[in-house]
Amino acid sequence: MKALINLLLLSLILNSTTACSQTGSKTQDVMETDNSKSEVIEVTRQLTQLMIEKNTKELNKILDKSFSLTHITGYVQPKEEWFSEIESERMKYYSYKEVKTSVEINGDKATFVGQNILDARIWGSRNNWRLQQTMQLEKRNGKWIILKSVATTF
């Protein structure tokens, strides 16, 4: 009887250790996902701040070489053309107020959806634009790179 009780206790201890190990792994996965979401939000905020600063050199570091920006008009603008518009101030960004963000992570890919009220002058029209940006990102060498951005209004 004593041997049976010891066997049951040993079984319980081993099972609880395995369960704790699995729970710890799930907890770590959740923490890594939360960390990745924070990193994605940070790089998208950096994008907007660099737009305001007209810092195309730093923008280039967080954007893919084939990055494109789809405007609310539907016009798909290549990165180099967009940079030219920023530098010439045909697109001038003044400030923004973040309204809402969401991030979905799938391995080394992410989708960011952010709503901002963006004070900007675009091709001569200054407005507080209610923009929703949907961005596709990819993690490369530990850093999130923005592949493309599609703007709509909200």
Phi and psi in radians as a Rosetta constraint file:
Dihedral C 1 N 2 CA 2 C 2 CIRCULARHARMONIC -1.078 0.35
Dihedral N 2 CA 2 C 2 N 3 CIRCULARHARMONIC -0.675 0.35
Dihedral C 2 N 3 CA 3 C 3 CIRCULARHARMONIC -1.127 0.35
Dihedral N 3 CA 3 C 3 N 4 CIRCULARHARMONIC -0.676 0.35
Dihedral C 3 N 4 CA 4 C 4 CIRCULARHARMONIC -1.129 0.35
Dihedral N 4 CA 4 C 4 N 5 CIRCULARHARMONIC -0.752 0.35
Dihedral C 4 N 5 CA 5 C 5 CIRCULARHARMONIC -1.104 0.35
Dihedral N 5 CA 5 C 5 N 6 CIRCULARHARMONIC -0.773 0.35
Dihedral C 5 N 6 CA 6 C 6 CIRCULARHARMONIC -1.081 0.35
Dihedral N 6 CA 6 C 6 N 7 CIRCULARHARMONIC -0.698 0.35
Dihedral C 6 N 7 CA 7 C 7 CIRCULARHARMONIC -1.115 0.35
Dihedral N 7 CA 7 C 7 N 8 CIRCULARHARMONIC -0.744 0.35
Dihedral C 7 N 8 CA 8 C 8 CIRCULARHARMONIC -1.114 0.35
Dihedral N 8 CA 8 C 8 N 9 CIRCULARHARMONIC -0.761 0.35
Dihedral C 8 N 9 CA 9 C 9 CIRCULARHARMONIC -1.075 0.35
Dihedral N 9 CA 9 C 9 N 10 CIRCULARHARMONIC -0.769 0.35
Dihedral C 9 N 10 CA 10 C 10 CIRCULARHARMONIC -1.072 0.35
Dihedral N 10 CA 10 C 10 N 11 CIRCULARHARMONIC -0.731 0.35
Dihedral C 10 N 11 CA 11 C 11 CIRCULARHARMONIC -1.090 0.35
Dihedral N 11 CA 11 C 11 N 12 CIRCULARHARMONIC -0.759 0.35
Dihedral C 11 N 12 CA 12 C 12 CIRCULARHARMONIC -1.093 0.35
Dihedral N 12 CA 12 C 12 N 13 CIRCULARHARMONIC -0.740 0.35
Dihedral C 12 N 13 CA 13 C 13 CIRCULARHARMONIC -1.117 0.35
Dihedral N 13 CA 13 C 13 N 14 CIRCULARHARMONIC -0.804 0.35
Dihedral C 13 N 14 CA 14 C 14 CIRCULARHARMONIC -1.114 0.35
Dihedral N 14 CA 14 C 14 N 15 CIRCULARHARMONIC -0.753 0.35
Dihedral C 14 N 15 CA 15 C 15 CIRCULARHARMONIC -1.126 0.35
Dihedral N 15 CA 15 C 15 N 16 CIRCULARHARMONIC -0.707 0.35
Dihedral C 15 N 16 CA 16 C 16 CIRCULARHARMONIC -1.214 0.35
Dihedral N 16 CA 16 C 16 N 17 CIRCULARHARMONIC -0.588 0.35
Dihedral C 16 N 17 CA 17 C 17 CIRCULARHARMONIC -1.145 0.35
Dihedral N 17 CA 17 C 17 N 18 CIRCULARHARMONIC -0.754 0.35
Dihedral C 17 N 18 CA 18 C 18 CIRCULARHARMONIC -1.109 0.35
Dihedral N 18 CA 18 C 18 N 19 CIRCULARHARMONIC -0.752 0.35
Dihedral C 18 N 19 CA 19 C 19 CIRCULARHARMONIC -1.104 0.35
Dihedral N 19 CA 19 C 19 N 20 CIRCULARHARMONIC -0.742 0.35
Dihedral C 19 N 20 CA 20 C 20 CIRCULARHARMONIC -1.125 0.35
Dihedral N 20 CA 20 C 20 N 21 CIRCULARHARMONIC -0.685 0.35
Dihedral C 20 N 21 CA 21 C 21 CIRCULARHARMONIC -1.099 0.35
Dihedral N 21 CA 21 C 21 N 22 CIRCULARHARMONIC -0.752 0.35
Dihedral C 21 N 22 CA 22 C 22 CIRCULARHARMONIC -1.188 0.35
Dihedral N 22 CA 22 C 22 N 23 CIRCULARHARMONIC -0.713 0.35
Dihedral C 22 N 23 CA 23 C 23 CIRCULARHARMONIC -1.104 0.35
Dihedral N 23 CA 23 C 23 N 24 CIRCULARHARMONIC -0.732 0.35
Dihedral C 23 N 24 CA 24 C 24 CIRCULARHARMONIC -1.067 0.35
Dihedral N 24 CA 24 C 24 N 25 CIRCULARHARMONIC -0.685 0.35
Dihedral C 24 N 25 CA 25 C 25 CIRCULARHARMONIC -1.129 0.35
Dihedral N 25 CA 25 C 25 N 26 CIRCULARHARMONIC -0.744 0.35
Dihedral C 25 N 26 CA 26 C 26 CIRCULARHARMONIC -1.145 0.35
Dihedral N 26 CA 26 C 26 N 27 CIRCULARHARMONIC -0.705 0.35
Dihedral C 26 N 27 CA 27 C 27 CIRCULARHARMONIC -1.087 0.35
Dihedral N 27 CA 27 C 27 N 28 CIRCULARHARMONIC -0.732 0.35
Dihedral C 27 N 28 CA 28 C 28 CIRCULARHARMONIC -1.117 0.35
Dihedral N 28 CA 28 C 28 N 29 CIRCULARHARMONIC -0.725 0.35
Dihedral C 28 N 29 CA 29 C 29 CIRCULARHARMONIC -1.051 0.35
Dihedral N 29 CA 29 C 29 N 30 CIRCULARHARMONIC -0.755 0.35
Dihedral C 29 N 30 CA 30 C 30 CIRCULARHARMONIC -1.106 0.35
Dihedral N 30 CA 30 C 30 N 31 CIRCULARHARMONIC -0.757 0.35
Dihedral C 30 N 31 CA 31 C 31 CIRCULARHARMONIC -1.115 0.35
Dihedral N 31 CA 31 C 31 N 32 CIRCULARHARMONIC -0.716 0.35
Dihedral C 31 N 32 CA 32 C 32 CIRCULARHARMONIC -1.142 0.35
Dihedral N 32 CA 32 C 32 N 33 CIRCULARHARMONIC -0.703 0.35
Dihedral C 32 N 33 CA 33 C 33 CIRCULARHARMONIC -1.128 0.35
Dihedral N 33 CA 33 C 33 N 34 CIRCULARHARMONIC -0.773 0.35
Dihedral C 33 N 34 CA 34 C 34 CIRCULARHARMONIC -1.069 0.35
Dihedral N 34 CA 34 C 34 N 35 CIRCULARHARMONIC -0.711 0.35
Dihedral C 34 N 35 CA 35 C 35 CIRCULARHARMONIC -1.119 0.35
Dihedral N 35 CA 35 C 35 N 36 CIRCULARHARMONIC -0.746 0.35
Dihedral C 35 N 36 CA 36 C 36 CIRCULARHARMONIC -1.107 0.35
Dihedral N 36 CA 36 C 36 N 37 CIRCULARHARMONIC -0.724 0.35
Dihedral C 36 N 37 CA 37 C 37 CIRCULARHARMONIC -1.060 0.35
Dihedral N 37 CA 37 C 37 N 38 CIRCULARHARMONIC -0.758 0.35
Dihedral C 37 N 38 CA 38 C 38 CIRCULARHARMONIC -1.081 0.35
Dihedral N 38 CA 38 C 38 N 39 CIRCULARHARMONIC -0.719 0.35
Dihedral C 38 N 39 CA 39 C 39 CIRCULARHARMONIC -1.107 0.35
Dihedral N 39 CA 39 C 39 N 40 CIRCULARHARMONIC -0.719 0.35
Dihedral C 39 N 40 CA 40 C 40 CIRCULARHARMONIC -1.120 0.35
Dihedral N 40 CA 40 C 40 N 41 CIRCULARHARMONIC -0.815 0.35
Dihedral C 40 N 41 CA 41 C 41 CIRCULARHARMONIC -1.057 0.35
Dihedral N 41 CA 41 C 41 N 42 CIRCULARHARMONIC -0.721 0.35
Dihedral C 41 N 42 CA 42 C 42 CIRCULARHARMONIC -1.095 0.35
Dihedral N 42 CA 42 C 42 N 43 CIRCULARHARMONIC -0.756 0.35
Dihedral C 42 N 43 CA 43 C 43 CIRCULARHARMONIC -1.211 0.35
Dihedral N 43 CA 43 C 43 N 44 CIRCULARHARMONIC -0.555 0.35
Dihedral C 43 N 44 CA 44 C 44 CIRCULARHARMONIC -1.273 0.35
Dihedral N 44 CA 44 C 44 N 45 CIRCULARHARMONIC -0.596 0.35
Dihedral C 44 N 45 CA 45 C 45 CIRCULARHARMONIC -1.170 0.35
Dihedral N 45 CA 45 C 45 N 46 CIRCULARHARMONIC -0.675 0.35
Dihedral C 45 N 46 CA 46 C 46 CIRCULARHARMONIC -1.064 0.35
Dihedral N 46 CA 46 C 46 N 47 CIRCULARHARMONIC -0.735 0.35
Dihedral C 46 N 47 CA 47 C 47 CIRCULARHARMONIC -0.953 0.35
Dihedral N 47 CA 47 C 47 N 48 CIRCULARHARMONIC -0.889 0.35
Dihedral C 47 N 48 CA 48 C 48 CIRCULARHARMONIC -1.121 0.35
Dihedral N 48 CA 48 C 48 N 49 CIRCULARHARMONIC -0.722 0.35
Dihedral C 48 N 49 CA 49 C 49 CIRCULARHARMONIC -1.129 0.35
Dihedral N 49 CA 49 C 49 N 50 CIRCULARHARMONIC -0.699 0.35
Dihedral C 49 N 50 CA 50 C 50 CIRCULARHARMONIC -1.184 0.35
Dihedral N 50 CA 50 C 50 N 51 CIRCULARHARMONIC -0.556 0.35
Dihedral C 50 N 51 CA 51 C 51 CIRCULARHARMONIC -1.072 0.35
Dihedral N 51 CA 51 C 51 N 52 CIRCULARHARMONIC -0.794 0.35
Dihedral C 51 N 52 CA 52 C 52 CIRCULARHARMONIC -1.100 0.35
Dihedral N 52 CA 52 C 52 N 53 CIRCULARHARMONIC -0.681 0.35
Dihedral C 52 N 53 CA 53 C 53 CIRCULARHARMONIC -1.383 0.35
Dihedral N 53 CA 53 C 53 N 54 CIRCULARHARMONIC -0.081 0.35
Dihedral C 53 N 54 CA 54 C 54 CIRCULARHARMONIC 1.011 0.35
Dihedral N 54 CA 54 C 54 N 55 CIRCULARHARMONIC 0.598 0.35
Dihedral C 54 N 55 CA 55 C 55 CIRCULARHARMONIC -1.708 0.35
Dihedral N 55 CA 55 C 55 N 56 CIRCULARHARMONIC 1.382 0.35
Dihedral C 55 N 56 CA 56 C 56 CIRCULARHARMONIC -1.217 0.35
Dihedral N 56 CA 56 C 56 N 57 CIRCULARHARMONIC -0.449 0.35
Dihedral C 56 N 57 CA 57 C 57 CIRCULARHARMONIC -1.092 0.35
Dihedral N 57 CA 57 C 57 N 58 CIRCULARHARMONIC -0.817 0.35
Dihedral C 57 N 58 CA 58 C 58 CIRCULARHARMONIC -1.298 0.35
Dihedral N 58 CA 58 C 58 N 59 CIRCULARHARMONIC -0.608 0.35
Dihedral C 58 N 59 CA 59 C 59 CIRCULARHARMONIC -0.991 0.35
Dihedral N 59 CA 59 C 59 N 60 CIRCULARHARMONIC -0.734 0.35
Dihedral C 59 N 60 CA 60 C 60 CIRCULARHARMONIC -1.032 0.35
Dihedral N 60 CA 60 C 60 N 61 CIRCULARHARMONIC -0.493 0.35
Dihedral C 60 N 61 CA 61 C 61 CIRCULARHARMONIC -1.290 0.35
Dihedral N 61 CA 61 C 61 N 62 CIRCULARHARMONIC -0.400 0.35
Dihedral C 61 N 62 CA 62 C 62 CIRCULARHARMONIC -1.905 0.35
Dihedral N 62 CA 62 C 62 N 63 CIRCULARHARMONIC -0.010 0.35
Dihedral C 62 N 63 CA 63 C 63 CIRCULARHARMONIC -1.943 0.35
Dihedral N 63 CA 63 C 63 N 64 CIRCULARHARMONIC 2.470 0.35
Dihedral C 63 N 64 CA 64 C 64 CIRCULARHARMONIC -1.087 0.35
Dihedral N 64 CA 64 C 64 N 65 CIRCULARHARMONIC 2.672 0.35
Dihedral C 64 N 65 CA 65 C 65 CIRCULARHARMONIC -1.079 0.35
Dihedral N 65 CA 65 C 65 N 66 CIRCULARHARMONIC -0.458 0.35
Dihedral C 65 N 66 CA 66 C 66 CIRCULARHARMONIC -1.778 0.35
Dihedral N 66 CA 66 C 66 N 67 CIRCULARHARMONIC 0.317 0.35
Dihedral C 66 N 67 CA 67 C 67 CIRCULARHARMONIC -0.935 0.35
Dihedral N 67 CA 67 C 67 N 68 CIRCULARHARMONIC 2.469 0.35
Dihedral C 67 N 68 CA 68 C 68 CIRCULARHARMONIC -2.382 0.35
Dihedral N 68 CA 68 C 68 N 69 CIRCULARHARMONIC 2.630 0.35
Dihedral C 68 N 69 CA 69 C 69 CIRCULARHARMONIC -2.042 0.35
Dihedral N 69 CA 69 C 69 N 70 CIRCULARHARMONIC 2.080 0.35
Dihedral C 69 N 70 CA 70 C 70 CIRCULARHARMONIC -1.664 0.35
Dihedral N 70 CA 70 C 70 N 71 CIRCULARHARMONIC 2.070 0.35
Dihedral C 70 N 71 CA 71 C 71 CIRCULARHARMONIC -1.392 0.35
Dihedral N 71 CA 71 C 71 N 72 CIRCULARHARMONIC 2.939 0.35
Dihedral C 71 N 72 CA 72 C 72 CIRCULARHARMONIC -1.100 0.35
Dihedral N 72 CA 72 C 72 N 73 CIRCULARHARMONIC -0.320 0.35
Dihedral C 72 N 73 CA 73 C 73 CIRCULARHARMONIC -1.387 0.35
Dihedral N 73 CA 73 C 73 N 74 CIRCULARHARMONIC -0.229 0.35
Dihedral C 73 N 74 CA 74 C 74 CIRCULARHARMONIC 1.716 0.35
Dihedral N 74 CA 74 C 74 N 75 CIRCULARHARMONIC -0.147 0.35
Dihedral C 74 N 75 CA 75 C 75 CIRCULARHARMONIC -1.193 0.35
Dihedral N 75 CA 75 C 75 N 76 CIRCULARHARMONIC 2.211 0.35
Dihedral C 75 N 76 CA 76 C 76 CIRCULARHARMONIC -1.669 0.35
Dihedral N 76 CA 76 C 76 N 77 CIRCULARHARMONIC 1.987 0.35
Dihedral C 76 N 77 CA 77 C 77 CIRCULARHARMONIC -1.879 0.35
Dihedral N 77 CA 77 C 77 N 78 CIRCULARHARMONIC 2.180 0.35
Dihedral C 77 N 78 CA 78 C 78 CIRCULARHARMONIC -1.153 0.35
Dihedral N 78 CA 78 C 78 N 79 CIRCULARHARMONIC 2.713 0.35
Dihedral C 78 N 79 CA 79 C 79 CIRCULARHARMONIC -0.962 0.35
Dihedral N 79 CA 79 C 79 N 80 CIRCULARHARMONIC -0.862 0.35
Dihedral C 79 N 80 CA 80 C 80 CIRCULARHARMONIC -1.088 0.35
Dihedral N 80 CA 80 C 80 N 81 CIRCULARHARMONIC -0.667 0.35
Dihedral C 80 N 81 CA 81 C 81 CIRCULARHARMONIC -1.154 0.35
Dihedral N 81 CA 81 C 81 N 82 CIRCULARHARMONIC -0.735 0.35
Dihedral C 81 N 82 CA 82 C 82 CIRCULARHARMONIC -1.084 0.35
Dihedral N 82 CA 82 C 82 N 83 CIRCULARHARMONIC -0.770 0.35
Dihedral C 82 N 83 CA 83 C 83 CIRCULARHARMONIC -1.015 0.35
Dihedral N 83 CA 83 C 83 N 84 CIRCULARHARMONIC -0.731 0.35
Dihedral C 83 N 84 CA 84 C 84 CIRCULARHARMONIC -1.069 0.35
Dihedral N 84 CA 84 C 84 N 85 CIRCULARHARMONIC -0.714 0.35
Dihedral C 84 N 85 CA 85 C 85 CIRCULARHARMONIC -1.126 0.35
Dihedral N 85 CA 85 C 85 N 86 CIRCULARHARMONIC -0.673 0.35
Dihedral C 85 N 86 CA 86 C 86 CIRCULARHARMONIC -1.173 0.35
Dihedral N 86 CA 86 C 86 N 87 CIRCULARHARMONIC -0.841 0.35
Dihedral C 86 N 87 CA 87 C 87 CIRCULARHARMONIC -1.102 0.35
Dihedral N 87 CA 87 C 87 N 88 CIRCULARHARMONIC -0.631 0.35
Dihedral C 87 N 88 CA 88 C 88 CIRCULARHARMONIC -1.483 0.35
Dihedral N 88 CA 88 C 88 N 89 CIRCULARHARMONIC -0.126 0.35
Dihedral C 88 N 89 CA 89 C 89 CIRCULARHARMONIC 1.163 0.35
Dihedral N 89 CA 89 C 89 N 90 CIRCULARHARMONIC 0.358 0.35
Dihedral C 89 N 90 CA 90 C 90 CIRCULARHARMONIC -1.171 0.35
Dihedral N 90 CA 90 C 90 N 91 CIRCULARHARMONIC -0.417 0.35
Dihedral C 90 N 91 CA 91 C 91 CIRCULARHARMONIC -2.137 0.35
Dihedral N 91 CA 91 C 91 N 92 CIRCULARHARMONIC 1.877 0.35
Dihedral C 91 N 92 CA 92 C 92 CIRCULARHARMONIC -2.063 0.35
Dihedral N 92 CA 92 C 92 N 93 CIRCULARHARMONIC 2.126 0.35
Dihedral C 92 N 93 CA 93 C 93 CIRCULARHARMONIC -1.839 0.35
Dihedral N 93 CA 93 C 93 N 94 CIRCULARHARMONIC 2.281 0.35
Dihedral C 93 N 94 CA 94 C 94 CIRCULARHARMONIC -1.829 0.35
Dihedral N 94 CA 94 C 94 N 95 CIRCULARHARMONIC -0.872 0.35
Dihedral C 94 N 95 CA 95 C 95 CIRCULARHARMONIC -2.865 0.35
Dihedral N 95 CA 95 C 95 N 96 CIRCULARHARMONIC 2.981 0.35
Dihedral C 95 N 96 CA 96 C 96 CIRCULARHARMONIC -2.610 0.35
Dihedral N 96 CA 96 C 96 N 97 CIRCULARHARMONIC 2.718 0.35
Dihedral C 96 N 97 CA 97 C 97 CIRCULARHARMONIC -2.209 0.35
Dihedral N 97 CA 97 C 97 N 98 CIRCULARHARMONIC 2.105 0.35
Dihedral C 97 N 98 CA 98 C 98 CIRCULARHARMONIC -1.319 0.35
Dihedral N 98 CA 98 C 98 N 99 CIRCULARHARMONIC 2.308 0.35
Dihedral C 98 N 99 CA 99 C 99 CIRCULARHARMONIC -1.832 0.35
Dihedral N 99 CA 99 C 99 N 100 CIRCULARHARMONIC -0.843 0.35
Dihedral C 99 N 100 CA 100 C 100 CIRCULARHARMONIC -2.777 0.35
Dihedral N 100 CA 100 C 100 N 101 CIRCULARHARMONIC 2.517 0.35
Dihedral C 100 N 101 CA 101 C 101 CIRCULARHARMONIC -2.415 0.35
Dihedral N 101 CA 101 C 101 N 102 CIRCULARHARMONIC 2.641 0.35
Dihedral C 101 N 102 CA 102 C 102 CIRCULARHARMONIC -2.574 0.35
Dihedral N 102 CA 102 C 102 N 103 CIRCULARHARMONIC 2.615 0.35
Dihedral C 102 N 103 CA 103 C 103 CIRCULARHARMONIC -2.413 0.35
Dihedral N 103 CA 103 C 103 N 104 CIRCULARHARMONIC 2.358 0.35
Dihedral C 103 N 104 CA 104 C 104 CIRCULARHARMONIC -2.063 0.35
Dihedral N 104 CA 104 C 104 N 105 CIRCULARHARMONIC 2.229 0.35
Dihedral C 104 N 105 CA 105 C 105 CIRCULARHARMONIC -1.905 0.35
Dihedral N 105 CA 105 C 105 N 106 CIRCULARHARMONIC 2.358 0.35
Dihedral C 105 N 106 CA 106 C 106 CIRCULARHARMONIC -2.412 0.35
Dihedral N 106 CA 106 C 106 N 107 CIRCULARHARMONIC 1.546 0.35
Dihedral C 106 N 107 CA 107 C 107 CIRCULARHARMONIC 1.203 0.35
Dihedral N 107 CA 107 C 107 N 108 CIRCULARHARMONIC -2.100 0.35
Dihedral C 107 N 108 CA 108 C 108 CIRCULARHARMONIC -1.714 0.35
Dihedral N 108 CA 108 C 108 N 109 CIRCULARHARMONIC 0.290 0.35
Dihedral C 108 N 109 CA 109 C 109 CIRCULARHARMONIC -2.032 0.35
Dihedral N 109 CA 109 C 109 N 110 CIRCULARHARMONIC 2.602 0.35
Dihedral C 109 N 110 CA 110 C 110 CIRCULARHARMONIC -2.521 0.35
Dihedral N 110 CA 110 C 110 N 111 CIRCULARHARMONIC 2.610 0.35
Dihedral C 110 N 111 CA 111 C 111 CIRCULARHARMONIC -2.109 0.35
Dihedral N 111 CA 111 C 111 N 112 CIRCULARHARMONIC 2.175 0.35
Dihedral C 111 N 112 CA 112 C 112 CIRCULARHARMONIC -1.945 0.35
Dihedral N 112 CA 112 C 112 N 113 CIRCULARHARMONIC 2.352 0.35
Dihedral C 112 N 113 CA 113 C 113 CIRCULARHARMONIC -2.190 0.35
Dihedral N 113 CA 113 C 113 N 114 CIRCULARHARMONIC 2.097 0.35
Dihedral C 113 N 114 CA 114 C 114 CIRCULARHARMONIC -2.288 0.35
Dihedral N 114 CA 114 C 114 N 115 CIRCULARHARMONIC 2.429 0.35
Dihedral C 114 N 115 CA 115 C 115 CIRCULARHARMONIC -1.958 0.35
Dihedral N 115 CA 115 C 115 N 116 CIRCULARHARMONIC 2.190 0.35
Dihedral C 115 N 116 CA 116 C 116 CIRCULARHARMONIC -2.304 0.35
Dihedral N 116 CA 116 C 116 N 117 CIRCULARHARMONIC 2.651 0.35
Dihedral C 116 N 117 CA 117 C 117 CIRCULARHARMONIC -1.742 0.35
Dihedral N 117 CA 117 C 117 N 118 CIRCULARHARMONIC 1.950 0.35
Dihedral C 117 N 118 CA 118 C 118 CIRCULARHARMONIC -1.913 0.35
Dihedral N 118 CA 118 C 118 N 119 CIRCULARHARMONIC 2.076 0.35
Dihedral C 118 N 119 CA 119 C 119 CIRCULARHARMONIC -1.465 0.35
Dihedral N 119 CA 119 C 119 N 120 CIRCULARHARMONIC 1.922 0.35
Dihedral C 119 N 120 CA 120 C 120 CIRCULARHARMONIC -2.636 0.35
Dihedral N 120 CA 120 C 120 N 121 CIRCULARHARMONIC 2.683 0.35
Dihedral C 120 N 121 CA 121 C 121 CIRCULARHARMONIC -1.918 0.35
Dihedral N 121 CA 121 C 121 N 122 CIRCULARHARMONIC 1.998 0.35
Dihedral C 121 N 122 CA 122 C 122 CIRCULARHARMONIC -2.023 0.35
Dihedral N 122 CA 122 C 122 N 123 CIRCULARHARMONIC 2.026 0.35
Dihedral C 122 N 123 CA 123 C 123 CIRCULARHARMONIC 0.835 0.35
Dihedral N 123 CA 123 C 123 N 124 CIRCULARHARMONIC 0.775 0.35
Dihedral C 123 N 124 CA 124 C 124 CIRCULARHARMONIC 1.656 0.35
Dihedral N 124 CA 124 C 124 N 125 CIRCULARHARMONIC -0.216 0.35
Dihedral C 124 N 125 CA 125 C 125 CIRCULARHARMONIC -1.869 0.35
Dihedral N 125 CA 125 C 125 N 126 CIRCULARHARMONIC 1.951 0.35
Dihedral C 125 N 126 CA 126 C 126 CIRCULARHARMONIC -1.621 0.35
Dihedral N 126 CA 126 C 126 N 127 CIRCULARHARMONIC 2.391 0.35
Dihedral C 126 N 127 CA 127 C 127 CIRCULARHARMONIC -2.782 0.35
Dihedral N 127 CA 127 C 127 N 128 CIRCULARHARMONIC 2.860 0.35
Dihedral C 127 N 128 CA 128 C 128 CIRCULARHARMONIC -1.642 0.35
Dihedral N 128 CA 128 C 128 N 129 CIRCULARHARMONIC 1.643 0.35
Dihedral C 128 N 129 CA 129 C 129 CIRCULARHARMONIC -1.387 0.35
Dihedral N 129 CA 129 C 129 N 130 CIRCULARHARMONIC 2.268 0.35
Dihedral C 129 N 130 CA 130 C 130 CIRCULARHARMONIC -1.594 0.35
Dihedral N 130 CA 130 C 130 N 131 CIRCULARHARMONIC 1.526 0.35
Dihedral C 130 N 131 CA 131 C 131 CIRCULARHARMONIC -1.800 0.35
Dihedral N 131 CA 131 C 131 N 132 CIRCULARHARMONIC 2.403 0.35
Dihedral C 131 N 132 CA 132 C 132 CIRCULARHARMONIC -1.933 0.35
Dihedral N 132 CA 132 C 132 N 133 CIRCULARHARMONIC 2.144 0.35
Dihedral C 132 N 133 CA 133 C 133 CIRCULARHARMONIC -1.869 0.35
Dihedral N 133 CA 133 C 133 N 134 CIRCULARHARMONIC 2.188 0.35
Dihedral C 133 N 134 CA 134 C 134 CIRCULARHARMONIC -1.898 0.35
Dihedral N 134 CA 134 C 134 N 135 CIRCULARHARMONIC 2.035 0.35
Dihedral C 134 N 135 CA 135 C 135 CIRCULARHARMONIC -2.068 0.35
Dihedral N 135 CA 135 C 135 N 136 CIRCULARHARMONIC 2.477 0.35
Dihedral C 135 N 136 CA 136 C 136 CIRCULARHARMONIC -1.815 0.35
Dihedral N 136 CA 136 C 136 N 137 CIRCULARHARMONIC 2.302 0.35
Dihedral C 136 N 137 CA 137 C 137 CIRCULARHARMONIC -2.263 0.35
Dihedral N 137 CA 137 C 137 N 138 CIRCULARHARMONIC 2.791 0.35
Dihedral C 137 N 138 CA 138 C 138 CIRCULARHARMONIC -2.439 0.35
Dihedral N 138 CA 138 C 138 N 139 CIRCULARHARMONIC 2.388 0.35
Dihedral C 138 N 139 CA 139 C 139 CIRCULARHARMONIC -1.508 0.35
Dihedral N 139 CA 139 C 139 N 140 CIRCULARHARMONIC 2.147 0.35
Dihedral C 139 N 140 CA 140 C 140 CIRCULARHARMONIC -2.286 0.35
Dihedral N 140 CA 140 C 140 N 141 CIRCULARHARMONIC 2.200 0.35
Dihedral C 140 N 141 CA 141 C 141 CIRCULARHARMONIC 0.868 0.35
Dihedral N 141 CA 141 C 141 N 142 CIRCULARHARMONIC 0.714 0.35
Dihedral C 141 N 142 CA 142 C 142 CIRCULARHARMONIC 1.427 0.35
Dihedral N 142 CA 142 C 142 N 143 CIRCULARHARMONIC 0.041 0.35
Dihedral C 142 N 143 CA 143 C 143 CIRCULARHARMONIC -2.176 0.35
Dihedral N 143 CA 143 C 143 N 144 CIRCULARHARMONIC 2.485 0.35
Dihedral C 143 N 144 CA 144 C 144 CIRCULARHARMONIC -1.447 0.35
Dihedral N 144 CA 144 C 144 N 145 CIRCULARHARMONIC 2.242 0.35
Dihedral C 144 N 145 CA 145 C 145 CIRCULARHARMONIC -2.008 0.35
Dihedral N 145 CA 145 C 145 N 146 CIRCULARHARMONIC 2.338 0.35
Dihedral C 145 N 146 CA 146 C 146 CIRCULARHARMONIC -1.485 0.35
Dihedral N 146 CA 146 C 146 N 147 CIRCULARHARMONIC 2.122 0.35
Dihedral C 146 N 147 CA 147 C 147 CIRCULARHARMONIC -1.532 0.35
Dihedral N 147 CA 147 C 147 N 148 CIRCULARHARMONIC -0.738 0.35
Dihedral C 147 N 148 CA 148 C 148 CIRCULARHARMONIC -2.797 0.35
Dihedral N 148 CA 148 C 148 N 149 CIRCULARHARMONIC 2.798 0.35
Dihedral C 148 N 149 CA 149 C 149 CIRCULARHARMONIC -2.420 0.35
Dihedral N 149 CA 149 C 149 N 150 CIRCULARHARMONIC 2.348 0.35
Dihedral C 149 N 150 CA 150 C 150 CIRCULARHARMONIC -2.115 0.35
Dihedral N 150 CA 150 C 150 N 151 CIRCULARHARMONIC 2.146 0.35
Dihedral C 150 N 151 CA 151 C 151 CIRCULARHARMONIC -1.767 0.35
Dihedral N 151 CA 151 C 151 N 152 CIRCULARHARMONIC 2.371 0.35
Dihedral C 151 N 152 CA 152 C 152 CIRCULARHARMONIC -2.360 0.35
Dihedral N 152 CA 152 C 152 N 153 CIRCULARHARMONIC 3.031 0.35
Dihedral C 152 N 153 CA 153 C 153 CIRCULARHARMONIC -1.751 0.35
Dihedral N 153 CA 153 C 153 N 154 CIRCULARHARMONIC 2.790 0.35
